[in-house]
Amino acid sequence: MNWIQTKTNLLRTFPFDGRYLIGVSGGRDSVALLHWLMNLGYKKLIVCHLNHQLRGRSSDADARFVQELVKRYNQEFVEQAPRVPGSRMGKRSARPTIRRPDLHFELGAVNIRAFATKQKMSIETAARDSRYSFFAKVA
């Protein structure tokens, strides 16, 4: 399947005007996904970050990074509407259409190590269950 078909299928399944929840950890993959969705035109996203509190200050720094990223997108990301070739440029049509994103940030925090111990499960399982629970509450 080529890029055009993939994009077309994605747009059919997930229309631009829908509101979607996206988990962003602050790592490269999730930040790239957020950037990709914004560039495709998805502007109504709920960006969720769950602080697992496993790495002390680094965990807190990830949460602040994601929060600042959302803030920056809301302030700076402006898209100009493409001009149709051959269209006339009158006084009214000379102004570009500006679509600002409508990103919301949701932050949660769980002491995963304590939760895993209490539930007698691995840290990985506790983290995954906590993320799913957090996402379900936000949704």
C-alpha positions in Angstrom: 0.0 0.0 0.0 1.4 3.4 -0.9 1.4 6.6 1.1 -1.6 8.1 -0.7 -3.7 5.0 0.0 -2.6 4.8 3.6 -3.5 8.5 4.2 -6.8 8.1 2.4 -7.7 5.1 4.5 -6.7 6.9 7.7 -8.8 10.0 6.8 -11.8 7.8 6.1 -11.5 6.0 9.4 -10.5 9.1 11.5 -12.0 12.3 10.1 -10.1 15.6 10.7 -13.0 17.2 12.6 -13.1 14.4 15.3 -11.7 14.7 18.8 -9.1 12.1 19.6 -7.2 11.1 22.7 -3.5 10.5 22.2 -1.1 9.3 24.8 2.2 11.2 24.7 5.0 10.0 27.0 7.5 12.6 25.9 9.6 10.0 24.1 10.6 10.3 20.4 7.8 8.0 19.1 4.9 9.7 20.8 6.2 13.2 20.1 6.7 12.3 16.4 3.1 10.8 16.3 1.7 14.1 17.8 3.7 16.2 15.3 2.6 13.9 12.4 -1.1 14.2 13.4 -0.9 18.0 13.7 0.7 18.2 10.3 -2.0 16.0 8.7 -4.6 18.5 10.0 -5.9 16.9 13.2 -6.4 19.9 15.5 -8.8 18.6 18.1 -6.7 16.3 20.2 -6.7 15.4 23.9 -3.0 14.9 24.8 -2.7 12.6 27.8 0.4 12.0 29.9 0.5 9.7 32.9 3.5 10.3 35.2 4.5 6.8 36.4 6.8 8.4 39.1 9.4 5.8 38.5 12.3 8.0 37.6 12.0 10.9 40.1 12.8 14.3 38.6 13.1 12.8 35.1 9.5 11.7 35.3 8.4 15.1 36.4 10.5 16.7 33.6 8.8 14.5 31.0 5.4 15.7 32.2 6.5 19.3 32.0 7.9 18.7 28.5 4.6 17.3 27.2 2.6 20.1 28.8 4.9 22.8 27.3 4.7 21.0 23.9 0.9 21.2 23.9 1.1 24.9 25.0 3.5 25.6 22.2 1.3 23.9 19.6 -1.7 25.9 20.8 0.2 29.2 20.6 2.3 28.8 17.4 0.9 26.2 15.1 -0.9 28.1 12.4 -2.0 26.6 9.1 -2.7 28.7 6.0 -5.4 27.3 3.7 -4.0 26.3 0.4 -4.9 28.6 -2.5 -6.8 27.0 -5.4 -4.8 27.5 -8.6 -6.6 29.9 -11.0 -8.7 31.4 -8.2 -9.1 35.2 -8.0 -7.6 37.0 -5.1 -10.1 39.7 -4.1 -9.9 41.8 -0.9 -11.7 39.2 1.2 -9.9 36.1 -0.2 -6.4 37.6 0.1 -6.4 36.8 3.9 -5.3 33.3 4.7 -7.5 31.1 6.7 -6.0 30.4 10.1 -6.9 27.2 11.9 -5.5 27.1 15.4 -5.3 23.8 17.1 -7.7 23.0 20.0 -5.4 20.7 22.0 -6.2 19.9 25.6 -3.7 18.5 28.0 -4.6 15.9 30.7 -2.0 14.9 33.3 -2.3 12.0 35.6 0.2 10.6 38.1 0.4 7.2 39.8 3.1 5.7 42.0 3.5 2.6 39.9 6.0 0.9 42.2 3.6 1.1 45.1 0.6 0.1 43.0 2.5 -2.9 41.6 3.5 -4.1 45.0 0.0 -3.7 46.4 -1.6 -5.5 43.4 1.2 -8.2 43.3 2.0 -7.6 39.7 5.0 -6.6 37.6 5.9 -2.9 37.1 5.2 -3.2 33.4 1.7 -4.7 34.0 0.9 -2.1 36.7 2.0 0.7 34.3 0.0 -0.6 31.4 -3.1 -1.1 33.6 -2.7 2.4 35.1 -2.4 4.0 31.6 -5.5 2.2 30.3 -7.4 3.3 33.4 -6.2 6.9 33.0 -7.1 7.0 29.3 -10.6 5.5 30.0 -11.3 8.2 32.7 -10.2 11.0 30.4 -12.2 9.6 27.5 
